[in-house]
Amino acid sequence: MNTYNHLTEEDIVIERLGVPRMESPVRCFTPPDHVPGKPPCKNFISDNDRVLVDASEKYFMECFEKGEAPLSFEKAGPRDKIFFHPKKVKCAIVTAGGLCPGLNDVIRSIVLELHFIYKVQNVIGIPFGYQGLSSQFNHEVIPLDPERVSYIHELGGTILSSSRGEYPVEDLVDTLQQLNVNILFAIGGDGTLRGANHIVAEIQRRGLFTSVIGIPKTIDNDIFLVEKSFGFDTAVETAAQVIRCAHTEATGAPNGIGLVKLMGRHSGFIAAYAALALREVNFVLIPESDFDLEGPQGLLEGLRRRLAERGHAVVVVAEGAGQKFFATDPVRKDPSGNIRLGDIGPHLVSRIKSFFEDLRQEINLKYIDPSYIIRSQPANFSDRIFCGFLGQHAVHAGMAGKTNMLVSLWNNEYIHVPIRAAVAKRKQVDLEGNMWLSVLESTGQPSLKNDPDWNACPAPDPGK
């Protein structure tokens, strides 16, 4: 069965501003074994070069039997013809939303690719996210050149700064017009990409020739049709180090419990992968998997059994897990319109302490929330390489006149994905997939959900 069977060819068609007619300044690489009569360049990509959406043999055979072409993405890479004149084009870069390892690496990659490969001289940075395009503020743009970005990859955060918030799209496009921006590179997550989609709609309504290219940024790794987002590897690596400390604390005292809260508003990828990185975690709580606290199968009873058996426990919880425990709280929203989550970490601390106090059992609970430490880290070398590719492919797409799209990694190939398709739904952990099953095997945690009639069940035998 095709996991993406709701997609159609129209959903993944990439928009473009017009027909590219100028010769690309990208150097043509001719392999030493070139055969006369065949295309000499191996590095140029055609729009007909495709990457399958679903690479499984079963899906391919289903399409073959139906006589249908399998769905495929447009492959990323340099085109032999470009739309914008390198000497006349003006490019802008904006980073919006929360911080994430690798932001500076992507900025640097874009600037270096534009300057050294396409010979573009006019590149600016928009400060403080979309706020920097709003006429309500007086933020000055930041000139970007190779010297300005020389060492920024060694720093966490973003040299352009960031912000959250919603601003009138007409105002933002007015500023883009006043600045004579031809290509806007928007680096951000779900909210930033939705904003980019609205900007494109207003650009098209005005009949402008301005390209908008997205580079997906989400430390939670939860953007649909994006196999992996930059900064995720660094986040998992740093989170694993924190979990190791929690394990040390848990084993360093009688009945020790190490509780670590990690990022993951709606998707528990960081918590799951970090647990797999160490395999010292006993309970992983994520938004996708419901759990109870009370009852014979609840987390609290599970912790009691774990301490009785091994004398220590490590619990990792994603920030969006267990939101049902805050159902009666007033709804609050952040400046971007996102619902503010109930703080599951302190809630678990309180409930765990109360549970064991009622049992008159001493515990040593250590709670660690490293969220801001993780997201402000410089990218590790794996993410740095990844960010470099994302920036390069974003520039290739923008100079070729592509628009309303983002660069993604899919089946180990870089591709173009329409922004509208990427924001149509959210990527989440597949509770029947191999990764989550591996987490369950690694932790040994049972289902933390009670039977509907658990109150009628006899109390568990503490000796078992």
Secondary structure, DSSP 4 states (H G I P E B T S, - for coil): --TTTT--TGGGPPEESS---EEP-SPPP--TTPPTTS-S-SS---TT-EEES---HHHHHHHHHHT-PPPEEEEPS--SEESS-TTT-EEEEEE-SS--TTHHHHHHHHHHIIIIIS---EEEEESSGGGGG-TTS-PPPEE--TTTTTTGGGSSS-TT--------HHHHHHHHHHTT-SEEEEEESHHHHHHHHHHHHHHHHHT---EEEEEE--TT--BTT-S--TTHHHHHHHHHHHHHHHHHHHHTSTTEEEEEEE--SS--HHHHHHHHHH---SEEE-TTS---SSSTTSHHHHHHHHHHHHSEEEEEEETTTTGGGGTTSPP-B-TTSPBPPP-HHHHHHHHHHHHHHHTT---EEEEE--HHHHHTSPP-HHHHHHHHHHHHHHHHHHHTTEESEEEEEETTEEEEEEHHHHTSSB----TTSHHHHHHHHHH--------TTGGGSPPP-TT-
